Amino acid sequence: MGKKDEYQFDYLDDNRRFADQINGALFNGRQIVKPEELEPDEAQTVSTGQGAGTGNVKTAVDKVRIWKGKRLHILAVENQNYVDYQMVLRNMLSESIGYRKQWKRKKRAHREMRDLKKRDEYLSGMRKGEKFAPIITLVVYFGTGGAWDGARCLYDLLDIDEELKEYVTNYRLNLYDCHEHDTFEEYKTGLRQVFEIVRYAKDREKLQEIMEENREIYSRIDSETRDMLEVVANVKIPEECRVREAGEERYNMCNAFEKTRQEGYDEGIERGIRALIQTCKELGISDDVIIEKCAERYEITEENARKYVEVHCASYA
């Protein structure tokens, strides 16, 4: 598991976030799954095999909870521009192994109790009419490189004639891709901020608008969400933006965003002034005129313009 996967994995260890992810992605924000109803279960590790010429073993590690007898998986997908084009196969394998484990537990219990008397039940390792707990797998895509462009069902991966489809069982992903959503009110935890920032990472104006509308929330991001944002969305939230609230560490992301914007603005001004100085020097224009032009063009004081010129003119002396 890579560093980004580890952060996603740990972030969803909190039952509040786990329930929030399920409710937001599958139930449109309706509070169907309650955090207090979730019970821990062992993580599902799936091997796609290893043999001659197959390379290293690949694994799919689920964040798993038991909810009212149902096995809920969340599979966090690799970040950045990475889309796993065989995710459908990984999920099919993971769920198949999960069901087979349930069957093996039943078979073992029946063997210990010696209660399967009918031939068909004995050979099957289970009673007629016995049921398995459903396994629900949710794939969460945090990619900052754009929308998910991989297969969403087994049919997408098959070279299949239309007349054969009714005879081939399909398998569909439960995929949540934040790029397909414009708002995230259905989320009640820091997941909302994570998805908003990943979704609008390249639209600074929209992101600023969202932060202004939700300044109270963005000015008190919890430390786990801050870490998640730094790793998943490559958003830097410096330590000087840290605040204390009820004995907990929080971070003012609005200040961090303004600081980043100001740094970008200052950097842009400096590049522009540097280019202007170079052009003026090549034309033989005096420093006083350069200072005046810098102050006028970039709407800064003559004092600040003089500081820029004194620093950068030295390289053209």
C-alpha positions in Angstrom: 0.0 0.0 0.0 1.4 3.4 -1.0 1.6 6.4 1.3 -1.6 8.0 -0.1 -3.5 4.7 0.2 -2.3 4.5 3.8 -3.7 7.9 4.6 -7.0 7.0 3.1 -7.1 3.7 4.9 -6.3 5.4 8.3 -8.7 8.3 7.7 -11.6 5.9 7.3 -10.7 4.1 10.5 -13.0 6.5 12.2 -16.5 5.0 12.2 -18.1 8.5 11.8 -16.2 9.0 8.5 -16.8 5.4 7.4 -20.5 5.8 7.9 -20.4 9.2 6.2 -18.7 7.8 3.2 -21.3 5.0 2.8 -24.2 7.3 3.4 -22.9 10.1 1.1 -22.0 7.9 -1.8 -24.7 5.2 -1.7 -27.6 6.8 0.0 -27.3 10.5 -1.1 -26.6 11.7 2.4 -29.5 9.8 4.1 -28.3 8.6 7.5 -28.9 4.9 6.9 -25.7 3.6 8.4 -25.0 4.8 11.9 -21.5 4.9 13.3 -22.5 3.1 16.5 -24.0 0.3 14.5 -20.6 -0.6 12.9 -18.4 -3.4 14.1 -14.8 -4.0 13.1 -14.0 -6.9 10.8 -10.7 -8.2 9.4 -9.4 -6.5 6.3 -9.8 -8.4 3.0 -6.5 -9.0 1.2 -6.8 -10.2 -2.3 -3.9 -11.7 -4.3 -4.1 -11.8 -8.0 -1.5 -14.5 -8.2 2.2 -14.9 -8.5 4.0 -17.3 -10.8 6.4 -17.4 -13.7 6.3 -14.1 -15.5 3.5 -12.6 -13.4 5.7 -10.3 -11.3 4.9 -9.3 -7.8 1.7 -10.1 -6.0 -0.9 -7.3 -6.2 -3.3 -6.8 -3.4 -6.6 -5.0 -2.8 -7.0 -4.0 0.8 -10.5 -3.1 2.0 -11.6 -1.0 4.9 -14.2 -3.4 6.3 -17.0 -3.0 8.8 -19.9 -5.3 9.7 -23.3 -3.5 9.7 -26.4 -5.4 10.7 -24.9 -8.6 9.5 -23.8 -7.0 6.2 -20.2 -6.8 5.2 -19.4 -3.3 4.0 -16.1 -2.7 2.1 -14.6 0.6 1.1 -11.8 0.3 -1.4 -9.8 3.5 -1.7 -8.2 3.8 -5.1 -4.7 5.1 -5.8 -4.6 8.9 -6.1 -3.3 11.5 -8.5 -3.8 10.5 -12.2 -4.0 6.7 -11.5 -7.1 4.8 -12.6 -7.0 1.1 -12.1 -8.4 -0.2 -15.4 -8.9 -3.7 -14.0 -10.7 -2.5 -10.8 -13.8 -4.5 -11.9 -11.9 -7.7 -11.8 -10.3 -6.8 -8.4 -13.7 -6.2 -6.9 -15.2 -9.3 -8.3 -12.4 -11.3 -6.9 -12.5 -9.6 -3.5 -16.3 -10.2 -3.1 -16.0 -13.8 -4.3 -13.3 -14.5 -1.8 -15.5 -12.9 0.9 -18.5 -15.1 0.1 -16.3 -18.2 -0.1 -14.9 -17.3 3.4 -18.5 -17.2 4.7 -19.2 -20.5 3.2 -16.1 -22.1 4.7 -17.1 -20.8 8.1 -20.5 -22.4 7.7 -19.0 -25.7 6.4 -16.6 -25.8 9.4 -19.4 -25.2 11.9 -21.6 -27.9 10.4 -18.7 -30.3 10.4 -18.1 -29.7 14.1 -21.8 -30.1 14.9 -22.2 -33.1 12.5 -25.7 -31.8 11.7 -25.8 -32.2 7.9 -27.6 -35.5 7.3 -29.0 -35.1 3.8 -26.6 -36.1 1.0 -26.9 -32.8 -0.9 -26.4 -30.7 2.2 -23.4 -32.8 3.3 -21.7 -32.4 -0.1 -22.6 -28.7 -0.2 -21.3 -28.0 3.3 -24.4 -26.0 4.1 -28.1 -26.5 4.6 -30.7 -25.8 1.9 -32.0 -22.3 2.3 -29.0 -21.0 4.3 -28.1 -17.4 3.5 -24.9 -15.4 3.3 -24.4 -11.9 4.5 -24.3 -9.5 1.5 -21.0 -7.8 0.7 -21.2 -4.2 -0.5 -18.0 -2.8 -2.0 -17.6 1.0 -2.6 -14.7 2.2 -4.8 -13.8 5.8 -3.8 -11.7 7.7 -6.4 -9.7 10.6 -5.0 -7.8 11.3 -8.2 -6.7 14.9 -8.8 -5.9 14.3 -12.5 -9.4 14.2 -13.7 -12.5 12.0 -13.8 -12.4 8.2 -13.7 -12.1 6.9 -17.2 -11.9 3.2 -16.5 -14.4 0.4 -16.8 -17.5 0.6 -14.5 -18.8 -2.9 -15.2 -17.6 -6.2 -16.6 -19.2 -5.6 -20.0 -16.9 -2.6 -20.4 -14.0 -5.0 -20.3 -15.3 -7.6 -22.6 -15.1 -7.9 -26.3 -18.6 -9.3 -26.5 -21.2 -9.4 -29.2 -24.5 -7.8 -28.3 -26.5 -11.0 -28.9 -24.3 -12.8 -26.3 -24.8 -10.3 -23.4 -27.9 -11.9 -22.0 -25.8 -15.1 -21.4 -22.9 -13.3 -19.7 -23.3 -12.3 -16.1 -22.4 -8.6 -15.7 -20.8 -7.1 -12.6 -21.1 -3.4 -11.8 -18.8 -1.1 -9.7 -20.2 1.0 -6.9 -17.9 3.9 -7.9 -17.8 7.3 -6.2 -15.9 9.9 -8.3 -16.1 13.4 -6.9 -15.5 14.9 -10.3 -19.0 13.8 -11.3 -20.5 16.0 -8.5 -20.8 19.7 -8.1 -21.9 19.9 -4.4 -21.1 17.7 -1.4 -23.7 18.6 1.2 -24.5 15.0 1.7 -21.3 14.6 3.7 -21.3 15.5 7.3 -17.6 15.0 8.2 -14.3 16.3 6.8 -14.9 14.1 3.8 -16.9 17.0 2.4 -13.9 19.3 2.4 -11.7 16.6 1.0 -14.0 16.1 -1.9 -14.6 19.8 -2.5 -10.9 20.5 -2.7 -10.1 17.5 -4.9 -13.0 18.4 -7.2 -12.1 22.1 -7.6 -8.3 21.9 -7.2 -7.8 23.5 -10.6 -10.6 26.1 -10.2 -9.2 28.5 -7.6 -12.0 31.0 -8.0 -14.7 28.3 -7.3 -12.6 27.0 -4.4 -12.3 30.5 -2.9 -16.1 31.0 -3.3 -16.7 27.7 -1.4 -14.4 28.6 1.4 -16.0 32.0 1.8 -19.5 30.5 2.0 -18.3 27.9 4.5 -15.6 30.0 6.3 -16.6 28.6 9.8 -15.9 25.0 8.7 -12.8 25.8 6.7 -11.3 27.9 9.5 -11.3 24.8 11.8 -10.3 21.8 9.8 -9.3 18.8 12.1 -5.7 17.6 12.0 -6.6 14.3 10.3 -8.4 16.1 7.5 -5.5 18.5 7.1 -3.1 15.5 6.7 -5.4 13.9 4.2 -5.6 17.0 2.1 -1.8 17.5 2.1 -1.2 14.0 0.9 -4.2 13.4 -1.4 -4.7 16.9 -2.9 -1.2 18.2 -2.4 -2.6 21.2 -0.4 -0.1 22.7 2.0 -1.5 23.9 5.3 1.4 25.3 7.3 1.8 25.0 11.1 1.2 28.7 11.6 -2.4 28.2 10.6 -2.9 25.9 13.6 -5.4 26.9 16.2 -6.6 25.2 19.5 -10.2 24.5 20.0 -11.5 22.6 23.0 -8.1 21.1 23.5 -7.9 19.8 20.0 -5.6 20.9 17.1 -7.5 22.6 14.3 -6.2 24.4 11.1 -7.5 27.5 9.5 -7.5 26.6 5.9 -8.9 30.0 4.8 -5.7 31.6 6.1 -3.6 28.9 4.4 -5.4 29.5 1.1 -5.0 33.3 1.4 -1.3 32.8 2.2 -0.9 30.6 -0.9 -2.7 33.1 -3.1 -0.6 36.0 -1.8 2.6 34.0 -2.4 1.5 33.2 -5.9 0.5 36.9 -6.4 3.9 38.1 -5.1 5.7 35.6 -7.2 3.8 36.8 -10.3 4.7 40.4 -9.6 8.3 39.6 -9.1 8.5 37.7 -12.4 6.8 40.6 -14.2 9.1 43.2 -12.6 12.2 41.1 -13.4 11.2 41.0 -17.1 10.4 44.7 -17.1 13.8 45.6 -15.6 15.6 43.4 -18.1 13.8 45.1 -21.0 14.3 48.6 -19.6 18.0 48.0 -19.0 18.5 46.7 -22.5 16.9 49.9 -23.8 19.2 52.0 -21.5 16.4 53.4 -19.3 17.4 54.9 -16.0 16.6 53.3 -12.6 14.3 56.2 -11.6 12.2 55.7 -14.7 12.1 51.9 -14.2 10.9 52.5 -10.6 8.2 54.8 -11.8 7.1 52.3 -14.5 7.1 49.4 -12.0 5.0 51.3 -9.4 2.5 52.3 -12.1 2.1 49.0 -13.9 1.9 46.7 -10.8 0.1 49.2 -8.6 2.7 49.2 -5.8 4.3 52.0 -3.9 7.4 53.6 -5.2 9.2 52.5 -2.1 8.4 48.8 -2.8 9.2 49.3 -6.5 12.6 50.7 -5.5 13.3 47.6 -3.4 12.5 45.3 -6.3 14.7 47.4 -8.7 17.6 47.6 -6.2 17.6 43.8 -5.9 17.2 42.9 -9.5 19.2 45.8 -11.2 22.3 44.5 -9.6 22.3 41.5 -11.9 22.2 43.8 -14.9 24.9 46.2 -13.7 
